[in-house]
Amino acid sequence: MGNYVSLSERASGLGGSTSPFDKDIELLKINIVAEELRGSFYTLFGAYFSFLIAILGAIVVVTTFPDVATKLQWLGILPAFGVVVFLYAENTAMKHRRHIVEVDKLIEKVESQKSIGKIRDVMDDIRKRV
């Protein structure tokens, strides 16, 4: 089998010389962090757009109300909710851009042969900073 060393042998030190830095493992950790951040972004964005669609549907329903005063009250309130949801969505998009910058920093760290640490700690640090 040549010089193949399994990950379990590497971890236990049975496979010969081991180094404290494993670039492949570090890149895998970065990939997991990036996927977690991206998944959170898409989940929040989906929820925001669901709210916007519900608000638009409510506006359509309100326009069928026969009472003009009630109609005007709802038509004043619903767009305000829409603006708030839009602002939250915009804030989430800006935060996601900052997450990408943080992932770039992790890649630079690995390029300089430094470990990024535990995934949980990296996620906590990014969420605190961003």
N, C-alpha and C positions, 0 to 999 in steps of 0.2 A: 504493500500500500504506500510505499514511499515515506515521505516525511509528514503525512497527515496526522494532525493532532486534534482531537475532538474538543469541543468547548468545555465539556465536563473535565477532561484531563487537564486542560489549560487552567481551569479554575482550581483544581486540586493540586496543581504543580507537578503532576506525574508526567507531563509531556516534554520534559526537558526545560530549557530556559523559558521563563515567562517574564513579561514586562508588565509594569503597572498600567501602561497605557495601551489600549486596544482601539485603534481608529475605527474599525468596523462596528464595535459595540457602541462607541461614542456617537457615530453617525446614526445608528439605529435609535439611540435615545433621543437624538435631535428629531428624527423622523416621527417618533411617538409624540414628542412635545408639539411639533408642528401640526400633526393630525388632530391632537386634542384641542389646540387653539382654533384650528379651522372648523372643526365640528361644533365647537361652542358658538363660533361666529354664525355659521349657517343655521343653527338651531334658533338663536336669538333673532336673526334676520327673518326667518320663516315665521316666527311668532309675531313679529312686528307687522309683516305684510298680511298675516291673517287678521290682525286687529284692523288694519286699514280697509281690508275687503269687507269686514263686518260693519265698519262705520259707513262705507259707501252704500252697502245694502240697507242700512238703517236710514240713510238719507233718502234713498229711493222710496222706502216704505213711508217715511214721514211726508213726502210730497203728496201722498194719496189721502192724507188726513183732511176731513172736510172743515175742521175748525182752523181758521186762519191764525189765530193767536197761538194755539198749540203748535201749529206748523212752524211759525216764525221762531218760537222758543227753541224747538228742537233743531231747526236749521241754524241757529246761532250757537248751540252747544256742540253739536256733532263735528262741525269743522274744527272747532277748538281742540277736541280730542284727537282729531286727525293730525293737526299740527304738532301736538305733544308727541304722538307716536312717531311721526316723521323725524322729530328732533332726537328722540331716543335712537332711532335707526341710524341717523347720521352720526351720532356719538359712537355707536357700536362699530360703524364702518371705520371711523377715525382710530378707534382703539385697536381694531384689527390691523391697521397699517403700522401701528406702533409695535404690535406683536411680531410682525414680519421683521422689523428692525431688530428686535430681541433675538429672533431665530438666526438672523445674520450674524449677530455677535457670538452666538453659540458656535456657529460654523467657523468663525475666525478663531475662536478659542481652540477648537479641534485642529485647525490648520497649524496652530503653534504648538501642537503636541500636548495640550492640557486637557484633562478630564473635565466634563461639565458637571459631574457629581450625580446625585440621585435624581431620577425623573421627578419625584414628588417635590423635592427641594427646588428644582429648577422651575416647576410650575408655580409653586408658592412665591418664589422671587419675582417671576414675571408678573404675576397678578398683583403683587404689592407695588411694583414699579410703574405699571401701566394703568 
